[in-house]
Amino acid sequence: MRNPMPVVLTVLLGVLFCRNACCSSRAALLNNGYDEVIIAINPSVPEDPALLESLKGMVIASSRSLFEATRHRAFFRSVKILVPESWTNGTYSAATQGESYSLADIIVAEPNPSFGYSPYTLQYGTCGQPGQYIHVTPDYVVSSEYIADTGERSKVMVHEWAHLRWGVFDEGPTAGYPAFYLDGNNKATGTRCPATIAGENILVDYETGNYTTCEIDSATLLPEAGCVFTPHTTQIGDGPSSSIMSYQFVQNIVSFCHSNDSDPINLHNQLAPNEQNRLCNQRSTWDVILESADFRDDNNPPNESIIDTTPTISVVQTLPTRFVLVMDVSGSMATNDRITVMQRAAGLFVTDFASDASQVGLVSFTTAAKRLSELRTLDDNVRNELRGIIDSTAPDSYTLQLSDKVYKRVWSSNYPVFRIIFNNDACFRKVLKGPNQEYAGGGQIIVLTDGEENRSPWVEDVYDNVTASGARLCTVFLDLTSSSANQIMTDLSIESGCSWFVASSSTQSNEILSNFLLLSQSGDGNDVDETVQIHTASISLTGFGAQVTGSVQIDSTIGEHTLFLFTWTSNQPDIIIASPTGCEFSNIASSLNACPDQPIHECDATQRSCKFTIPGTATTGQWTYSVTSTASATEDGTVTVTSRPRNDSVSVLTVESYIAATNITTAEPALIYAKVSNGFDPVLGANVTAVITDTSSNTEIYLQLLDNGAGADIRTDDGIYSRYFYQYSSQGRYSVRILVSGSLSITGHSAGSPAAFNPGTLYPNGTFIPNPNGLSNIPNVGVTNTASNGTGDEFNRVTSGGSFSYTGPTITSGMDVFGPNPITELSATQINASVAQNSSFIQVYFSAPGDDLDVGTTSYYAIRYTNDSSSLLLNDFDSGTAVNQQDVVTGNLSSPQEALSGEIFVIEISHMGEMTPKYSWP
């Protein structure tokens, strides 16, 4: 029987996990210095020497502030500023070590509409999980205007670095969190950390510059609407020095709140209803920071000998996008027709997926490696020529394991292909470097193999050489499902800055196409020519005349180079594609109402596929297709549809997926995220499904991802959809793909953690000078946005979510391994707070947890409250006063609803006037 789910009135239950997941950052902290910090400038930003100089100044100052904030534990030792390939006026070194926009810690790009010019950090995960990137704008970096809004840039960057690197959250009243709460003495208190920050409650009229002291609302005992706690610009006397996560613009504030009782003035404020308390189980930011990989186990202790924190700053330029496809053609590739599966994927990569600016080279390997093509810039002729080379590959008669393949024949210096990658005297410059280039760094090597190493020399022998080259290794395992097979290969893919994938050669699987499409993205911040997948389906035709139909939405952000691909087992079926106008494209001559450009199909009997490339710009709306069998036997196959942006001026709706950990070794769930956005604007109300495949059995589990602020999802309506996955059917490797559908009517706010806005200068004598910028630069977090494309048309998207391995304990049916998910959005509202009576009513709301995380139904709820500090309940839940069913006016403690349902309890509690009233979590 499941243990009861406790609900604490004045306490938020913490997140289930607080650990550092793998993130995309290459920055490493060693001997107190961060190296390989990357700041990348978006290609849309015009070339500006002043921007570079301002960035350098900001980084130097931020390094000093970081060293002080971490109490002499960390500073920026080396930083690289990555400028776009399109910048031509300056003299820049080449980005030779794999620096890329997609791996940047900080991006410099045009404003996000939700945040304006305010810096923010994109955070998907829960407490302690690193963020994705910090976003600053060119104007913020160059102009001094915004210092009035958020304070010194150096402390703002430390604030954002804490979000990005250590997974902490804001301690002030950010959007959706109350500006005030009632403390243990029933006194209205501004949401902040520490509680000792001095200031006043002020109501400001920014149009006139007038301000007044706030009045107390008799119904809530809290200040009137619009009231803002404004800290004194300078905290006089022995005022606090924290917290940067609360009010970084205050002069004296230079560090983080902590839990050390010997320094009570900077003590963490557990009562404040802020995001840090909500998501980190009321722990201080400093405690969470010290538990990060940067500092735990006494890593990087304080170093008082460091005097100069000035970083080495270099400016490097993005190299052209370069790919080398390394294809396994050993005898085992004939099994299950893997060679055909590989040819389809690699062929589409060169003909349709990779953008026109890309350069592609080809290598095959078996008992020896062979350079099939030097690095060539794609155009129509080159695409066709490379496709012809790929189609001519055939499996060798010699079947071998991986040590005879890519890692010893590609990576070892004792064998030819390693020299292709690393030796100037061999074929290197004609593959990854290209005929006129000197560097492998930034190039992407995509290896497709079905083998594993079984003898020396091992991958680990050349591990350091690969990572040192600056090239990114991306691995696609075909039918290689064991969690132990080539683990070092998966590690190498991650460490080099790429990913690894598992795909099936099944005739009803096209996940390899999703993988290759994802790998074709340049990662340079420019998505104008990037291909997006909008549909995928498996088909099975059971005899002659059997038919399968489907539909695809072409939305107004895409339509160029729209491609339909159909595959089959043996006999080419009859295919009809109908546009929204009613005309048809088909591979059969008798098709009625043929479109003007018919025929457009390219069918290949050898690869058993038909490709239809829609001429011009595909019409917006619903397209349909039908596939009719021409064979008596059962025919299996797939359908894939892709497209490109409609034009340069339209923001493209994209889906990005993220798995918090790719190597799960204990009985814990995988956290799967998907960000759905149109440009920077979030797309809300989408139907987002993760399809998780156990590759050992090809068993699929469909899991709906949610944007509801409950369970694994940390914020409601931010366009990031999340869910726990724990239904492991076996140990092994799992692949993930994300299916999304919805409408382009966009409302809500972007996900992110901006620095606190400074309402004005408040002196200790009470004099207040409003911020001269007024409200113009306050981030619009929580404000409804309008659709950026002005439409509400329907859309479909598909993307590969990558892969992960599970090597934890075997979980069999009937085992009760996972407890209920934590409640992270509890609200408790005192109904008659203004009446001091012997009893009062509390309304409690939260999303129901499940029997297993956020699935099923838990047994019952236990609710307790306290008249003292909520920390007592955190440390000893049983010390609180129990709420019994006879105290419950609405709701049933013994009858929880199904997971994720809204639970409402109205509770009568005696002596309510003596206890700390409530606050609400958003």
Backbone hydrogen bonds, N-H to C=O, Kabsch-Sander energy under -0.5 kcal/mol:
donor,donor_aa,acceptor,acceptor_aa,energy
5,M,860,Y,-2.8
7,V,862,A,-3.5
9,L,7,V,-0.5
9,L,864,R,-1.5
11,V,8,V,-0.8
13,L,11,V,-0.5
13,L,823,I,-0.7
15,V,279,L,-0.6
21,A,19,R,-0.8
22,C,660,A,-0.7
26,R,103,L,-0.5
28,A,35,D,-1.8
30,L,28,A,-0.7
30,L,33,G,-2.3
33,G,30,L,-1.7
34,Y,75,F,-3.0
35,D,28,A,-2.5
35,D,33,G,-0.5
37,V,78,S,-1.7
39,I,80,K,-3.0
40,A,38,I,-0.5
40,A,106,I,-2.7
41,I,82,L,-2.7
42,N,108,V,-2.9
45,V,42,N,-2.0
51,L,48,D,-0.7
52,L,48,D,-1.3
53,E,49,P,-2.2
54,S,50,A,-2.3
55,L,51,L,-2.5
56,K,52,L,-2.2
57,G,53,E,-2.1
58,M,54,S,-2.5
59,V,55,L,-2.4
60,I,56,K,-2.3
61,A,57,G,-2.2
62,S,58,M,-2.3
63,S,59,V,-2.1
64,R,60,I,-1.4
65,S,61,A,-2.1
66,L,62,S,-2.7
67,F,63,S,-2.1
68,E,64,R,-1.9
69,A,65,S,-2.8
70,T,66,L,-2.2
71,R,68,E,-1.5
72,H,67,F,-3.4
75,F,32,N,-1.6
77,R,34,Y,-2.2
77,R,75,F,-0.7
78,S,34,Y,-2.1
79,V,312,T,-2.9
80,K,37,V,-3.0
81,I,314,S,-3.0
82,L,39,I,-3.3
82,L,80,K,-0.6
83,V,81,I,-0.6
83,V,316,V,-2.8
87,W,84,P,-1.4
92,Y,90,G,-0.6
93,S,315,V,-1.4
95,A,317,Q,-2.2
96,T,94,A,-1.6
98,G,95,A,-0.6
102,S,523,G,-1.6
103,L,100,S,-0.9
104,A,101,Y,-1.4
105,D,38,I,-1.8
106,I,38,I,-2.0
107,I,134,I,-3.3
108,V,40,A,-2.7
109,A,107,I,-0.6
109,A,136,V,-2.0
112,N,116,G,-0.7
115,F,112,N,-1.6
116,G,112,N,-2.1
118,S,115,F,-2.1
120,Y,135,H,-1.4
122,L,133,Y,-2.4
123,Q,121,T,-0.7
127,C,279,L,-0.7
128,G,167,G,-2.3
129,Q,126,T,-2.2
131,G,164,L,-2.1
132,Q,122,L,-3.4
133,Y,122,L,-0.6
134,I,105,D,-2.4
135,H,120,Y,-2.9
136,V,107,I,-2.6
136,V,134,I,-0.6
141,V,137,T,-1.8
142,V,138,P,-2.1
143,S,139,D,-3.0
147,I,144,S,-1.3
148,A,145,E,-0.9
149,D,146,Y,-0.8
150,T,146,Y,-1.7
151,G,147,I,-2.2
156,V,152,E,-1.8
157,M,153,R,-2.7
158,V,154,S,-1.5
159,H,155,K,-2.4
160,E,156,V,-2.3
161,W,157,M,-2.7
162,A,158,V,-2.2
163,H,159,H,-1.2
164,L,160,E,-2.7
165,R,161,W,-3.3
166,W,161,W,-0.6
166,W,162,A,-1.2
167,G,163,H,-1.0
168,V,162,A,-1.3
171,E,245,M,-3.2
172,G,245,M,-0.7
174,T,172,G,-1.9
177,Y,174,T,-2.3
181,Y,189,T,-2.1
183,D,181,Y,-0.5
183,D,187,K,-2.4
186,N,183,D,-2.2
189,T,181,Y,-3.3
191,T,179,A,-2.7
192,R,190,G,-0.5
197,I,194,P,-1.4
200,E,230,T,-2.2
202,I,200,E,-0.7
202,I,228,V,-2.8
203,L,212,T,-3.0
204,V,202,I,-0.6
205,D,210,N,-3.2
206,Y,204,V,-0.7
209,G,205,D,-2.6
210,N,205,D,-0.6
212,T,203,L,-2.2
214,C,201,N,-1.7
217,D,222,L,-3.5
218,S,216,I,-0.6
220,T,217,D,-0.6
221,L,217,D,-2.9
224,E,215,E,-2.2
227,C,224,E,-1.7
228,V,202,I,-2.7
230,T,200,E,-3.2
230,T,228,V,-0.6
232,H,198,A,-2.7
233,T,762,L,-2.5
236,I,234,T,-0.8
239,G,237,G,-0.7
243,S,255,S,-0.6
244,I,255,S,-2.8
246,S,243,S,-1.9
247,Y,243,S,-2.0
248,Q,244,I,-0.5
250,V,247,Y,-1.4
251,Q,233,T,-2.1
253,I,250,V,-1.0
254,V,241,S,-3.0
254,V,252,N,-0.6
255,S,241,S,-2.2
258,H,266,N,-1.8
261,D,259,S,-0.7
263,D,260,N,-1.8
266,N,263,D,-1.6
267,L,264,P,-1.3
268,H,258,H,-3.4
270,Q,268,H,-1.0
272,A,269,N,-0.6
274,N,272,A,-2.0
276,Q,170,D,-2.0
278,R,274,N,-2.1
279,L,275,E,-2.6
280,C,276,Q,-2.0
282,Q,277,N,-1.6
283,R,280,C,-1.6
286,W,257,C,-1.9
288,V,284,S,-1.8
289,I,285,T,-2.6
290,L,286,W,-2.5
291,E,287,D,-1.0
291,E,288,V,-0.5
292,S,289,I,-1.5
295,F,292,S,-1.2
296,R,292,S,-2.8
298,D,295,F,-0.7
299,N,295,F,-0.6
299,N,296,R,-1.3
303,N,72,H,-2.7
304,E,302,P,-0.5
306,I,303,N,-1.2
307,I,305,S,-0.6
309,T,307,I,-0.6
312,T,77,R,-3.1
313,I,311,P,-0.6
314,S,79,V,-2.2
314,S,312,T,-0.5
316,V,81,I,-2.5
316,V,314,S,-0.6
317,Q,93,S,-2.9
318,T,83,V,-2.4
323,F,359,Q,-2.7
324,V,444,Q,-2.2
325,L,361,G,-2.6
326,V,324,V,-0.6
326,V,446,I,-3.1
327,M,325,L,-0.6
327,M,363,V,-2.9
328,D,448,L,-1.4
329,V,327,M,-0.5
329,V,365,F,-2.4
331,G,398,Y,-2.4
333,M,330,S,-1.8
334,A,331,G,-1.9
335,T,332,S,-1.4
337,D,334,A,-1.6
338,R,335,T,-1.8
339,I,333,M,-2.1
340,T,337,D,-0.6
341,V,337,D,-1.6
342,M,338,R,-2.7
343,Q,339,I,-2.4
344,R,340,T,-2.5
345,A,341,V,-2.0
346,A,342,M,-3.0
347,G,343,Q,-2.6
348,L,344,R,-2.6
349,F,345,A,-2.0
350,V,346,A,-1.8
351,T,347,G,-2.2
352,D,348,L,-2.6
353,F,348,L,-2.5
354,A,349,F,-2.6
358,S,355,S,-1.8
359,Q,321,T,-2.4
360,V,376,R,-2.6
361,G,323,F,-2.3
362,L,373,S,-1.6
363,V,325,L,-2.7
364,S,370,K,-2.5
365,F,327,M,-1.9
366,T,368,A,-1.8
370,K,364,S,-2.9
372,L,362,L,-1.8
372,L,370,K,-0.8
373,S,362,L,-1.8
375,L,430,K,-1.4
376,R,360,V,-2.1
378,L,358,S,-2.6
383,R,379,D,-2.9
384,N,380,D,-2.0
385,E,381,N,-2.3
386,L,382,V,-2.9
387,R,383,R,-2.3
388,G,384,N,-2.1
389,I,385,E,-1.8
390,I,386,L,-2.4
391,D,387,R,-2.6
392,S,388,G,-1.1
393,T,390,I,-1.3
396,D,329,V,-3.9
399,T,397,S,-0.6
400,L,398,Y,-0.5
402,L,452,E,-2.7
403,S,452,E,-0.6
404,D,401,Q,-1.9
405,K,402,L,-2.3
407,Y,402,L,-0.7
408,K,402,L,-0.7
409,R,405,K,-2.9
410,V,406,V,-1.8
411,W,406,V,-1.1
415,Y,412,S,-1.9
417,V,409,R,-1.4
418,F,412,S,-0.5
419,R,415,Y,-1.2
420,I,416,P,-1.5
421,I,417,V,-1.7
422,F,418,F,-3.0
423,N,419,R,-2.2
424,N,422,F,-0.6
426,A,423,N,-1.2
428,F,419,R,-0.6
428,F,423,N,-1.2
430,K,427,C,-1.4
431,V,427,C,-0.5
431,V,428,F,-2.1
433,K,428,F,-1.6
434,G,428,F,-0.7
437,Q,434,G,-1.0
442,G,470,G,-2.5
443,G,440,A,-2.3
444,Q,322,R,-2.4
445,I,443,G,-0.5
445,I,472,R,-3.2
446,I,324,V,-2.6
446,I,444,Q,-0.6
447,V,445,I,-0.7
447,V,474,C,-3.0
448,L,326,V,-2.3
448,L,446,I,-0.5
449,T,447,V,-0.5
449,T,476,V,-2.0
461,D,458,W,-1.5
462,V,459,V,-1.8
463,Y,459,V,-0.5
466,V,462,V,-2.1
467,T,463,Y,-2.1
468,A,464,D,-2.4
469,S,465,N,-1.1
469,S,466,V,-0.6
470,G,466,V,-0.5
470,G,467,T,-0.9
471,A,466,V,-0.5
472,R,443,G,-2.9
473,L,471,A,-0.5
474,C,445,I,-3.1
474,C,472,R,-0.6
475,T,499,S,-1.5
476,V,447,V,-3.1
477,F,475,T,-0.6
477,F,501,F,-3.2
478,L,449,T,-2.7
478,L,476,V,-0.5
479,D,477,F,-0.7
479,D,503,A,-2.8
481,T,479,D,-0.8
487,Q,484,S,-1.2
490,T,486,N,-1.7
491,D,487,Q,-2.4
492,L,488,I,-2.2
493,S,489,M,-1.9
494,I,490,T,-2.0
495,E,491,D,-2.9
496,S,492,L,-2.1
497,G,494,I,-1.5
498,C,493,S,-2.4
501,F,475,T,-2.4
503,A,477,F,-3.0
509,S,506,S,-1.8
513,L,510,N,-0.9
514,S,510,N,-1.2
515,N,511,E,-2.3
516,F,512,I,-2.5
517,L,513,L,-2.4
518,L,514,S,-2.2
519,L,515,N,-2.2
520,S,516,F,-1.0
520,S,517,L,-0.6
521,Q,518,L,-1.3
527,D,525,G,-0.7
530,E,527,D,-0.7
531,T,353,F,-0.5
532,V,643,S,-3.2
533,Q,798,V,-0.6
534,I,641,V,-2.7
535,H,641,V,-1.4
537,A,639,V,-2.0
539,I,637,G,-2.8
541,L,635,E,-3.5
542,T,540,S,-0.6
543,G,541,L,-1.2
543,G,633,A,-0.6
545,G,629,S,-1.9
546,A,543,G,-2.1
548,V,627,V,-2.3
550,G,625,Y,-2.0
552,V,623,W,-3.1
554,I,552,V,-0.6
554,I,621,G,-2.8
555,D,553,Q,-0.7
558,I,555,D,-1.2
559,G,644,R,-1.7
560,E,644,R,-1.4
561,H,616,G,-0.7
562,T,559,G,-0.6
563,L,642,T,-2.7
564,F,612,F,-2.8
565,L,640,T,-3.0
566,F,610,C,-2.7
567,T,638,T,-2.1
568,W,608,R,-1.7
574,D,628,T,-2.7
575,I,573,P,-0.5
576,I,626,S,-2.2
577,I,585,F,-3.4
578,A,624,T,-2.9
579,S,583,C,-2.6
582,G,579,S,-1.8
584,E,593,N,-2.3
585,F,577,I,-2.9
587,N,575,I,-1.4
591,S,588,I,-1.2
595,C,584,E,-2.8
598,Q,595,C,-1.8
602,E,611,K,-2.3
604,D,609,S,-3.1
605,A,603,C,-0.5
608,R,604,D,-1.0
609,S,604,D,-1.6
610,C,566,F,-2.5
611,K,602,E,-2.3
612,F,564,F,-3.1
613,T,600,I,-0.6
613,T,611,K,-0.5
614,I,562,T,-2.8
614,I,612,F,-0.7
618,A,559,G,-3.0
618,A,616,G,-0.6
621,G,554,I,-2.5
623,W,552,V,-3.5
623,W,621,G,-0.5
624,T,578,A,-2.2
625,Y,550,G,-2.4
626,S,576,I,-2.2
627,V,548,V,-2.8
628,T,574,D,-2.7
629,S,546,A,-3.0
635,E,541,L,-2.8
637,G,539,I,-2.2
638,T,567,T,-0.7
639,V,537,A,-2.6
640,T,565,L,-2.3
641,V,535,H,-2.1
642,T,563,L,-2.1
643,S,532,V,-2.3
644,R,560,E,-2.4
646,R,557,T,-2.0
650,V,647,N,-1.1
654,T,677,S,-2.9
656,E,675,K,-2.2
658,Y,673,Y,-2.2
660,A,671,L,-2.3
664,I,805,S,-2.8
665,T,663,N,-0.6
668,E,666,T,-2.3
670,A,725,F,-2.9
672,I,670,A,-0.6
672,I,723,R,-2.3
673,Y,658,Y,-2.8
674,A,721,Y,-2.2
675,K,656,E,-3.3
676,V,674,A,-0.6
676,V,719,G,-2.7
677,S,654,T,-2.2
677,S,675,K,-0.6
678,N,681,D,-3.1
679,G,652,V,-1.2
679,G,677,S,-0.6
681,D,678,N,-1.6
683,V,676,V,-2.4
684,L,682,P,-0.6
687,N,741,S,-3.3
688,V,686,A,-0.8
688,V,705,L,-0.6
689,T,687,N,-0.5
689,T,739,L,-2.9
690,A,703,L,-3.3
691,V,689,T,-0.5
691,V,737,R,-3.2
692,I,690,A,-0.7
692,I,701,I,-2.7
693,T,691,V,-0.6
693,T,735,S,-2.8
694,D,692,I,-0.5
694,D,699,T,-2.7
695,T,693,T,-1.0
695,T,733,R,-1.9
697,S,694,D,-1.4
698,N,694,D,-2.0
699,T,694,D,-1.0
701,I,692,I,-2.3
703,L,690,A,-2.8
703,L,701,I,-0.5
705,L,688,V,-2.7
706,L,722,S,-2.3
709,G,715,R,-0.7
713,D,710,A,-2.1
717,D,707,D,-1.9
718,D,715,R,-0.5
721,Y,674,A,-3.1
721,Y,719,G,-0.6
722,S,706,L,-2.9
723,R,672,I,-1.4
725,F,670,A,-2.5
728,Y,726,Y,-2.3
732,G,806,Y,-2.0
733,R,481,T,-1.5
734,Y,804,F,-3.2
735,S,693,T,-2.0
736,V,802,G,-2.6
737,R,691,V,-1.6
738,I,799,T,-3.2
739,L,689,T,-3.1
740,V,797,R,-2.8
741,S,687,N,-1.5
742,G,795,F,-1.6
744,L,793,D,-1.9
746,I,744,L,-0.8
747,T,745,S,-0.5
749,H,717,D,-1.3
751,A,718,D,-0.7
753,S,121,T,-1.1
755,A,119,P,-1.0
758,N,149,D,-3.5
761,T,769,I,-2.8
762,L,760,G,-0.6
763,Y,761,T,-0.5
763,Y,767,T,-3.0
766,G,763,Y,-2.5
769,I,761,T,-2.7
771,N,759,P,-2.6
774,G,771,N,-2.2
776,S,773,N,-1.6
778,I,775,L,-1.2
780,N,114,S,-1.0
783,V,780,N,-2.0
790,G,787,A,-0.9
795,F,742,G,-2.2
796,N,553,Q,-0.6
797,R,740,V,-2.5
798,V,533,Q,-2.8
799,T,738,I,-1.8
801,G,736,V,-3.3
802,G,736,V,-0.6
803,S,500,W,-0.7
804,F,734,Y,-2.4
805,S,662,T,-2.3
806,Y,732,G,-2.9
807,T,664,I,-2.9
808,G,664,I,-0.5
812,T,810,T,-0.6
815,M,812,T,-2.0
817,V,815,M,-0.8
821,N,853,L,-1.9
824,T,822,P,-0.7
827,S,845,Y,-2.6
828,A,919,Y,-1.2
829,T,843,Q,-2.9
830,Q,828,A,-0.5
831,I,829,T,-0.6
831,I,841,F,-2.8
833,A,830,Q,-0.7
835,V,832,N,-1.6
836,A,834,S,-0.6
837,Q,835,V,-1.4
840,S,909,I,-1.6
842,I,907,I,-2.8
843,Q,829,T,-3.0
844,V,842,I,-0.6
844,V,905,F,-3.5
845,Y,827,S,-2.9
846,F,903,E,-1.7
848,A,901,S,-3.4
850,G,853,L,-2.8
851,D,855,V,-0.9
852,D,855,V,-2.4
853,L,819,G,-2.9
853,L,851,D,-0.5
855,V,852,D,-1.6
858,T,849,P,-0.8
861,Y,893,L,-2.5
862,A,5,M,-1.6
864,R,7,V,-1.2
865,Y,881,T,-2.0
872,L,869,S,-1.6
873,L,869,S,-0.5
873,L,870,S,-0.6
874,L,870,S,-1.6
875,N,871,S,-2.2
876,D,872,L,-2.6
879,S,876,D,-1.8
880,G,877,F,-1.6
881,T,865,Y,-3.2
883,V,863,I,-2.7
884,N,882,A,-0.6
887,D,884,N,-1.8
888,V,885,Q,-1.5
889,V,887,D,-0.6
889,V,906,V,-3.0
890,T,906,V,-1.5
895,S,892,N,-1.5
899,A,856,G,-2.5
900,L,848,A,-3.5
901,S,898,E,-2.0
903,E,846,F,-3.3
905,F,844,V,-2.6
906,V,890,T,-1.7
907,I,842,I,-3.2
907,I,905,F,-0.5
908,E,887,D,-3.2
909,I,840,S,-2.7
909,I,907,I,-0.6
911,H,838,N,-4.9
912,M,909,I,-0.7
913,G,837,Q,-0.8
914,E,911,H,-1.5
915,M,912,M,-1.4
921,W,826,L,-1.7
